[in-house]
Amino acid sequence: MKYSLKLAVSYTDTASGNRHQLPAVYTRNGILISHLRYLAWYSEKSDSWKEKSIFSVRLLIDYIEATSRFKKIITLLKNFTEALVTGTIDYEACDDSLGLFWKPRNLSDANTILFHITAYTDFLARQDEYEESRINPFRNASSWEERMNWCAYYHKQANVFLNHLSSYAEAKKAAARKRLIYTPAQLVISNDKAERFPEDKIESLIHDGFVCKGRVDYRSQAMTMLLNYGGLRKSELFHIFTSDITIHPNHEGEALVRVYHPLYGRSPDPKYKNRSEYLRSETGYQPRNRYRITERLYSGWKNPLMTSKDGYFEVIFNPTCKAKEFLIVWVNYLKYQRVEPSDNHPFAFTNDRGEPDTLKNFQRRHKRAVERIGLDYKKELGTTEHGHRHAYGYRGRKLGLSQVELQKAMHHKSPNSCLVYIKPTSDDIRTEMRESENELKQ
């Protein structure tokens, strides 16, 4: 049973005057305003982050509403943590006394839910009205605002959702103390499946997969080359302006591709301070990551490592010769395929009507191209769009790039972030061992 709903609302911050389009939790008492303020405070977070926060808080509300028989609130919240993993269904009786009918979740998903609830309750505990919002006991609380503040209180006092420690000294003191309510331990798994696009199939994908009835799809060829040979995330493709792709001034015949921050990157028109202002002033568009995640033009942004004060990073092609090949494909796209937009938008990749291309359309074209060359389109086979970034990272590792060099090539803020892309499989290790053994025998 659902005791809450999700609504789309327009929220105006009275302090700054900024207006936000946000999801909101709606309960029997109305909109949960404190959570709406929380999302507005973290407005720069992605839409998917906000949706996960909404989902997590709604689960907590639904559970509390369904478990009115509990007298001890700590017990209730502890059982909520366990119910996330075990579910609420009694499979022997084929019933659910709570009426929630939650299926068991894996530990990773449960921990993500607890993370979002903890972040929200920590936010509540920092607010000025925190103490005044707990005048009524939890069970007698007249609104969900009061109940959420009680959840924040219990978490702060007893680490209800997570063992959240604020300092190393505190951690040392608490090391031997059992948590009252704990986060389930997560299994450590190193996935042995290669999620990178097959190296021996990439040329076939580009030159054969994107050809249909004799027509070459230069647009998808260029986009796929940026993924596989440039290491871009698929979402980054849709933030690129046409002016961001030029001829390299220092390397003859090579393309220079820059990916700017969608909001704060330098505007192509110097009279505007950034891209957000440029788009809003000169076009009918906004930065692609500012659309709702459910809107067609939405494209995410992972906050990669920038390499210029102008708010961009440069694509580093690997192999380097692909910078020349990409330039040829890009020029062909501009000459023979790109439809000039009627509304004069600056985005590099357009659809057949001249509108900005979308992630969904590209995924559809990529899937058809993969199947056209006889491959199955599956994440575990590395044949989805993200498999190209894995191929890029692994290729860099085989080339001998250091971890720091890979970090810069893949535009990660942390040098450890690239490790997931370059980890060897069991077959890779066996091959290395055989080669080493053969060298010793010689």
Secondary structure by P-SEA (a helix, b strand, c coil): ccccbbbbbbbbccccccccbbbbbbcccccaaaaaaaaaaaccccaaaaaaaaaaaaaaaaaaaaccccccaaaaaaaaaaaaacccccccccccccccccccccaaaaaaaaaaaaaaaaaaaacccccccccccccccccaaaaaaaaaaaaaaccccccccccaaaaaaaccccccccccbbbbbccccccccccccaaaaaacccccccccaaaaaaaaaaaccccccccccccccccccccccccccbbbbbbcccccccccccccccaaaaaacccccccccccccccccbbbbccccccccccbbbbbbcccaaaaaaaaaaaaaaccccccccccccccccccccccccaaaaaaaaaaaaaaaccccccccccccaaaaaaaaaaaaaacccaaaaaaaacccccccccccccccaaaaaaaaaaaaaaaac
